[in-house]
């Protein structure tokens, strides 16, 4: 797709309630209901990391599956889930970052992959690069492809999935490739985990003078080994500088409450603050001539 001229984007972030759909068709119907609830209010809709993993318990062969059984069931259903996502984007004529799901890569490894779909149902992917201990040690999820950027009608955007946003170089690579907005779908089971993502997202927005948006799964699922507890709220963060709120927070939802959070983002404001802000974090980043630290000497 050719790179388009940037214009304001109406963004919708779903604080996604974890439930227990009976199968892919039931999950697709749930997705359709939530998208219909945002009809006419957003151009691009964002679901959290692992939103569809609530299906794992229903698709696994045992009544109370363990983490491995849920993962295997989700990997096996990945193509059907992606087909449901495609149909939803087409039906509602909307851009959709449909969270993420575990899929088997071409080399046989399982990766955490976020599909971005356009209104025609075409999709492109961003893999999660940095694995949490749960993903690496208990689920066997592997690091995926390096950071990419996506050309959209609103300019270039990036996706840094959950833990990825906690690493400055992941987001910085996307910003240097032209991203003015980075989406960070998340799935965290404690307030510690959620706050790590939130604080990191705010830091990335400040140091890159860009927008960063997060949105989580919410609710308790004692029947799911992988999605047992889910905490957080959606938020949109921008530079902490002229033309933006004093804390950089443009929008946020209610803690742990299902629902949409909407925010209109103008890439022109990013260009303006990078040029005329009180500071120029984005521009000054490459000019950090820091050699390896040496012990300071006391006289």
KAJO-V502492 format. One record per residue. N is the residue number from 0. PHI is phi in whole degrees, -180 to 180 (NA if undefined). BURIAL is 1 if it has 16 or more other C-alpha atoms within 10 Angstrom, else 0. D_CENTER is the distance of its C-alpha to the mean C-alpha in Angstrom with 2 decimals. Layout:
BEGIN
n	phi	burial	d_center
N	PHI	BURIAL	D_CENTER
N	PHI	BURIAL	D_CENTER
END
This chain:
BEGIN
n	phi	burial	d_center
0	NA	0	21.67
1	-69	0	23.46
2	-69	0	21.78
3	-100	0	22.20
4	-68	0	23.45
5	-75	0	20.91
6	-147	0	21.26
7	-58	0	19.61
8	-119	1	16.47
9	-91	1	16.21
10	-105	1	12.64
11	-120	1	12.11
12	-114	1	9.59
13	-101	1	10.73
14	-76	1	11.68
15	-86	1	12.33
16	-78	1	15.74
17	-72	1	16.38
18	-132	1	19.69
19	-129	1	21.97
20	-65	1	22.24
21	-80	0	25.26
22	-179	1	23.91
23	-62	1	21.78
24	-63	0	23.81
25	-67	0	23.27
26	-65	1	19.50
27	-62	1	19.65
28	-66	0	21.85
29	-63	0	19.49
30	-58	1	16.65
31	-62	1	19.38
32	-63	0	20.53
33	-68	0	17.30
34	-65	1	16.81
35	-60	0	20.52
36	-69	0	20.12
37	-104	1	18.06
38	-54	0	20.64
39	79	0	21.77
40	-108	1	19.51
41	-152	1	16.50
42	-95	1	16.14
43	-130	1	12.45
44	-109	1	10.80
45	-127	1	7.24
46	-102	1	7.33
47	-77	1	5.95
48	-53	1	6.07
49	59	1	9.79
50	-56	1	10.72
51	-78	1	13.56
52	-68	1	14.88
53	-58	1	17.03
54	-71	1	19.17
55	-55	1	20.19
56	-65	1	23.00
57	-74	1	24.52
58	-87	1	24.50
59	-70	1	25.87
60	-77	0	29.69
61	-112	0	30.52
62	-67	0	30.45
63	-124	0	28.59
64	-70	1	26.64
65	-88	1	25.55
66	-61	1	22.26
67	-65	1	23.66
68	-67	1	24.84
69	-64	1	21.58
70	-62	1	19.80
71	-60	1	22.67
72	-65	1	22.58
73	-68	1	18.93
74	-62	1	19.54
75	-66	1	22.66
76	-97	1	21.05
77	-57	1	18.19
78	-64	0	20.21
79	-67	0	21.13
80	-66	1	17.63
81	-62	1	16.57
82	-64	0	19.79
83	-66	1	18.98
84	-64	1	15.69
85	-58	1	17.87
86	-64	1	20.52
87	-64	1	18.41
88	-63	1	17.17
89	-65	1	20.82
90	-62	0	22.41
91	-96	1	20.63
92	53	0	20.51
93	-137	1	16.97
94	-78	1	14.00
95	-142	1	11.30
96	-95	1	7.79
97	-87	1	8.97
98	71	1	6.43
99	-151	1	7.95
100	-151	1	11.59
101	-77	1	14.26
102	-135	1	16.51
103	-90	1	19.63
104	-75	0	19.72
105	-62	0	22.98
106	-92	0	24.45
107	96	0	24.08
108	-73	0	21.38
109	-97	1	18.48
110	-124	1	15.01
111	-97	1	11.47
112	-122	1	10.45
113	-104	1	7.77
114	-93	1	10.18
115	-105	1	10.33
116	-115	1	13.59
117	-97	1	16.18
118	-65	1	18.88
119	-88	0	21.14
120	87	1	18.94
121	-74	0	18.54
122	-135	1	15.45
123	-134	0	14.09
124	-128	1	11.81
125	-126	1	9.72
126	-87	1	10.61
127	-77	1	9.65
128	-100	1	12.55
129	-102	1	13.31
130	-94	1	14.27
131	-73	0	14.96
132	-62	0	18.57
133	-60	0	17.93
134	-64	1	16.24
135	-77	0	18.92
136	-90	0	21.96
137	-111	0	21.75
138	-105	1	19.61
139	73	1	20.50
140	-83	1	17.13
141	-104	1	17.64
142	-63	1	15.93
143	-100	1	14.82
144	-68	0	15.34
145	-63	0	15.10
146	-61	1	12.67
147	-125	1	13.25
148	-131	1	13.16
149	-123	1	13.50
150	-85	1	16.52
151	-131	1	16.25
152	-62	1	18.93
153	-108	1	17.45
154	100	1	17.48
155	-83	1	15.21
156	-130	1	11.48
157	-123	1	9.23
158	-130	1	5.89
159	-123	1	5.96
160	-77	1	4.64
161	47	1	6.18
162	-58	1	9.73
163	-58	1	9.33
164	-70	1	8.83
165	-82	1	12.12
166	-118	0	13.95
167	-54	0	15.28
168	-70	0	16.36
169	-65	1	13.07
170	-68	1	11.91
171	-60	1	15.60
172	-61	1	16.05
173	-70	1	13.63
174	-64	1	15.40
175	-66	0	18.71
176	-88	1	18.02
177	111	1	17.77
178	-73	1	14.22
179	-102	1	14.79
180	-137	1	11.25
181	-122	1	8.08
182	-96	1	4.67
183	-128	1	2.89
184	-64	1	2.15
185	-135	1	5.65
186	-147	1	9.13
187	-132	1	12.06
188	-105	1	15.71
189	-142	0	17.44
190	-69	0	17.45
191	-58	0	17.88
192	-63	1	14.57
193	-62	1	12.80
194	-68	0	14.85
195	-61	1	14.11
196	-65	1	10.41
197	-61	1	11.75
198	-64	0	14.60
199	-63	1	12.87
200	-61	1	10.60
201	-65	1	13.97
202	-66	1	15.76
203	-64	1	13.71
204	-64	1	14.26
205	-71	1	17.87
206	-75	1	18.75
207	-104	1	17.40
208	48	1	18.36
209	-139	1	15.23
210	-94	1	12.71
211	-132	1	9.44
212	-123	1	7.52
213	-121	1	6.04
214	-155	1	6.78
215	-114	1	8.45
216	-75	1	10.93
217	-135	1	14.38
218	106	1	17.94
219	-107	1	20.22
220	-140	1	20.93
221	-63	0	24.04
222	-85	1	24.59
223	-112	1	21.47
224	-70	1	21.75
225	-92	1	18.04
226	-115	1	16.66
227	-68	0	19.65
228	-134	1	18.30
229	-141	1	15.07
230	-126	1	14.90
231	136	1	13.24
232	-147	1	12.67
233	-78	1	10.42
234	-154	1	11.26
235	-123	1	11.65
236	-123	1	13.42
237	-132	1	15.83
238	-60	1	18.78
239	-98	1	21.39
240	-165	1	24.24
241	-54	1	26.47
242	86	0	25.25
243	-130	1	22.37
244	-57	0	22.63
245	-62	0	24.35
246	-102	0	21.44
247	78	1	18.81
248	-88	1	17.20
249	-93	1	17.02
250	-162	0	15.80
251	-157	1	15.02
252	-97	1	15.58
253	-83	0	18.06
254	-57	0	17.42
255	65	1	16.89
256	-103	1	17.90
257	-62	1	16.56
258	145	1	16.16
259	-90	1	14.67
260	-124	1	14.14
261	-115	1	15.12
262	-158	1	15.53
263	-96	0	17.28
264	-118	1	16.43
265	-113	1	19.21
266	-62	1	18.84
267	-64	0	22.57
268	-68	1	22.04
269	-68	1	20.07
270	-60	0	22.95
271	-68	0	25.45
272	-73	1	24.24
273	-65	1	23.94
274	-89	0	27.54
275	-118	0	29.09
276	-71	1	27.26
277	-63	0	29.23
278	-130	1	27.49
279	-129	1	25.92
280	-53	1	23.28
281	-60	1	21.71
282	-73	0	25.18
283	-81	0	26.55
284	-52	0	23.95
285	-68	0	25.98
286	-103	0	29.15
287	-101	0	28.63
288	-85	0	31.73
289	-93	0	31.25
290	-74	0	33.44
291	-56	0	33.13
292	-64	0	34.31
293	-117	0	37.92
294	-60	0	39.69
295	-77	0	41.24
296	-99	0	44.97
297	-92	0	46.74
298	-100	0	50.11
END
